[in-house]
């Protein structure tokens, strides 16, 4: 009997709480992203969990919901065997995997800090998830703040066996820039599809810490909206275009890649935009690629 092959295109890895604190080069560990696990006495909602994590990263310290569920079942822990167990329950054959809270620090304007976090994260993927590659396909994070280093990291993770790369939604330069051609060439040569996940990049940490707080707090506010009193401006802002309802950013990426000739120069390279929604796509195709272009 025929069975459809079901793929989860946007699964997230729960990183160990101290992954970067223990593995970054020692001179960077005081700037590492890390999570502090703690327990509250009473659940926030009836039947809710009491286990939480507090996120610590440059410009933001606050609660997260990475260990919080409002329904029964095992609390996610990032263990590959447990992920596959849940996939089997849901009838999912394979999952494309992305970072979780480390998305906040993998793509910043501090190249040394970003690259150090990415190398640690990518090594963790190889160690923990590569043995499960028939079902789980993690994406290796590649900063673009230094092109030769980006190419070197692509080559390194390809040799290690990882089979896809993750680039930031908000890059240092627009994606039409030919400065990125060595990155596209390296990805194509190694057969690595390119993924762009929502809410990545655009984090400033070098000169003004408050800028980082603004970037990160926007996401954390959306995640934490259910834990406090909602205000009109919070709901209006979220409704206007936060998170995966935004359309301008993926349209810009598509326009840059196609209009900038990237797809022509690298015809065997595949691009994927993740968690941006798709309701905007029909009108974008109708208006952006009008018959006068044909």
C-alpha positions in Angstrom: 0.0 0.0 0.0 1.3 3.5 -0.9 2.3 5.7 2.0 3.2 9.3 1.6 6.7 10.3 2.8 6.0 13.0 5.4 8.7 15.5 6.3 8.7 18.1 9.0 10.3 21.1 7.4 10.9 23.1 10.5 11.9 21.1 13.6 14.1 22.7 16.3 16.9 21.2 18.4 17.0 21.9 22.1 20.6 22.6 22.8 22.2 21.6 26.1 21.9 24.5 28.6 25.7 24.9 29.0 26.7 24.0 25.4 28.5 27.2 24.7 29.6 28.0 28.2 31.7 24.9 28.3 32.9 24.7 24.6 33.6 28.2 23.4 37.2 29.4 23.5 37.9 30.5 27.0 38.3 34.1 26.2 34.8 34.2 24.8 32.9 32.2 27.5 31.9 35.3 29.4 29.9 36.3 26.3 28.5 32.9 25.6 24.8 32.2 25.2 23.6 29.9 28.0 20.4 28.8 29.7 19.7 28.5 33.4 17.2 25.8 34.3 14.9 26.4 37.3 11.6 25.3 38.7 8.7 27.3 40.0 6.5 26.2 42.9 3.1 26.3 41.0 2.3 26.0 37.3 1.2 29.2 35.6 -1.8 27.5 34.1 -3.7 24.5 35.6 -1.9 21.4 34.7 1.0 23.2 33.2 4.7 22.4 33.7 6.8 24.0 36.4 10.2 23.5 34.6 11.6 26.6 32.9 14.8 28.0 31.5 16.2 31.5 31.7 18.0 32.7 28.7 21.3 34.6 29.2 22.7 36.3 26.1 24.2 39.7 25.2 21.4 42.3 25.8 18.8 40.0 27.2 18.2 38.0 30.3 14.7 36.5 30.7 12.4 33.6 30.9 11.9 31.3 27.9 9.4 28.6 27.2 11.8 26.0 25.9 10.8 23.5 28.6 7.2 24.5 29.0 4.1 22.7 27.8 0.4 23.3 28.6 -0.5 19.7 27.8 0.4 16.2 28.8 3.3 14.2 27.6 7.1 14.1 27.9 8.9 17.5 28.1 11.1 17.8 25.0 14.8 17.3 25.8 16.5 17.3 22.4 17.5 13.6 22.6 17.5 12.1 19.0 15.8 8.9 20.2 13.0 10.9 21.8 12.6 13.1 18.8 12.2 10.0 16.6 9.8 8.4 19.1 7.6 11.5 18.8 7.9 11.5 15.0 6.8 7.9 14.9 3.7 8.8 17.0 2.9 11.6 14.6 3.6 9.7 11.4 6.6 11.8 10.4 9.3 10.1 8.4 12.0 12.8 8.5 12.8 16.2 10.0 14.8 19.1 8.9 16.4 20.5 12.1 17.2 24.1 13.0 18.8 25.7 16.1 16.5 26.8 19.0 17.6 29.7 21.3 21.1 29.7 19.8 19.5 31.4 16.8 20.1 34.6 18.8 23.9 34.5 18.8 24.9 32.5 15.6 24.5 35.5 13.3 25.7 38.8 14.9 27.9 41.7 13.8 30.8 40.3 15.9 32.4 37.8 13.6 34.6 36.1 16.1 31.7 35.6 18.5 29.3 34.3 15.8 31.9 32.0 14.2 32.9 30.5 17.6 29.2 29.8 18.5 28.6 28.3 15.0 31.6 26.0 15.2 30.6 24.7 18.6 27.0 24.2 17.4 28.0 22.5 14.2 30.4 20.2 16.1 27.5 19.3 18.4 25.3 18.4 15.4 28.0 16.1 14.1 28.4 14.4 17.4 24.8 14.1 18.5 22.7 14.0 15.3 24.7 12.7 12.4 24.3 9.0 13.5 20.5 9.6 12.9 20.8 11.2 9.5 18.3 8.7 7.9 15.6 10.5 9.9 17.1 13.8 11.2 18.8 16.3 9.0 20.3 19.3 10.9 21.3 22.4 9.2 24.8 23.8 9.9 24.9 27.5 10.8 27.2 29.6 8.6 27.9 33.3 9.5 28.5 35.6 6.6 30.5 38.4 8.3 33.7 37.0 6.7 33.4 35.2 3.4 36.6 33.2 3.5 35.8 31.9 6.9 32.2 31.1 5.8 33.6 29.1 2.9 36.0 27.3 5.1 33.2 26.4 7.5 31.1 25.1 4.7 33.9 22.9 3.5 34.5 21.7 7.1 31.0 20.7 7.9 30.6 19.0 4.5 33.7 16.9 5.2 32.2 16.0 8.6 29.0 14.7 6.9 26.4 17.5 7.5 24.2 18.0 4.4 22.6 21.4 4.6 23.5 25.0 5.6 21.6 27.7 7.4 22.2 31.4 6.5 20.7 34.4 8.2 17.4 36.0 7.2 19.1 39.4 7.7 22.5 39.2 6.1 25.4 41.8 6.5 24.9 42.7 2.8 22.0 42.0 0.5 22.0 38.6 -1.1 22.3 40.0 -4.6 25.9 41.0 -3.7 28.4 39.0 -5.7 30.6 39.0 -2.7 28.6 35.9 -1.7 29.5 34.0 -4.9 32.2 31.9 -3.1 29.6 30.9 -0.5 27.2 29.8 -3.3 29.9 28.0 -5.1 31.0 26.1 -2.0 27.4 25.1 -1.2 26.7 24.0 -4.8 30.0 22.0 -5.1 29.2 20.1 -1.9 25.6 19.5 -2.8 24.3 21.5 0.2 20.8 23.1 0.0 20.6 26.5 1.6 18.0 27.4 4.2 16.9 30.8 5.6 15.0 30.6 8.9 12.9 33.5 10.2 14.3 35.7 13.0 18.0 35.1 12.2 20.6 37.8 11.8 20.5 41.5 12.3 21.8 41.3 15.9 24.3 44.0 16.9 26.6 43.3 19.8 29.8 45.1 19.1 29.0 48.8 19.9 25.6 49.2 21.4 24.2 46.4 23.6 20.8 48.0 23.7 20.5 47.2 19.9 20.9 43.5 20.7 18.2 43.8 23.4 15.8 45.3 20.9 16.4 42.5 18.4 16.2 39.7 20.9 13.4 41.2 23.0 11.1 41.4 20.0 11.2 37.7 19.7 11.1 36.9 23.3 8.1 39.2 23.8 6.2 37.2 21.2 7.2 33.9 22.9 6.2 35.2 26.3 2.9 36.9 25.5 0.8 34.2 27.1 2.5 34.6 30.5 1.3 38.1 31.4 -1.3 40.7 30.9 -1.8 41.5 27.2 -1.8 45.1 26.1 -3.4 46.6 22.9 0.0 47.6 21.5 1.4 44.1 22.1 -1.4 42.4 20.2 -1.5 45.0 17.4 2.3 44.7 16.9 2.2 41.0 16.8 -0.8 41.0 14.4 0.9 43.5 12.1 3.7 41.2 11.1 5.8 39.6 13.8 7.2 36.2 13.5 6.1 34.0 10.7 3.4 36.4 9.4 6.0 38.8 8.0 6.2 38.9 4.2 8.7 41.7 3.3 11.8 39.9 4.4 11.3 36.6 2.4 10.2 38.7 -0.6 13.5 40.6 -0.4 15.5 37.4 -0.2 13.7 35.9 -3.2 14.1 39.1 -5.2 17.8 39.3 -4.3 18.6 35.7 -5.3 16.6 35.8 -8.5 17.0 39.4 -9.5 20.7 39.3 -8.6 21.3 36.4 -10.9 22.4 33.9 -8.2 20.1 31.2 -9.4 21.4 31.6 -13.0 25.0 31.5 -11.9 24.5 28.5 -9.6 21.7 26.5 -11.3 22.2 23.4 -9.1 21.8 25.2 -5.8 18.5 24.9 -3.9 17.1 27.6 -1.6 14.5 27.1 1.1 12.7 29.8 3.2 11.4 28.5 6.5 8.7 29.8 8.9 7.8 32.8 6.9 4.3 31.7 6.0 3.2 31.5 2.3 -0.1 33.5 2.1 1.8 36.4 0.5 3.3 34.2 -2.2 0.5 34.3 -4.8 0.2 38.1 -4.8 4.0 38.4 -4.9 4.3 36.1 -7.9 1.4 38.0 -9.6 2.8 41.5 -9.0 6.5 40.9 -8.8 6.9 38.7 -11.8 4.5 40.3 -14.2 4.0 39.3 -17.9 6.1 42.3 -19.1 9.2 40.4 -17.8 8.5 37.5 -20.1 
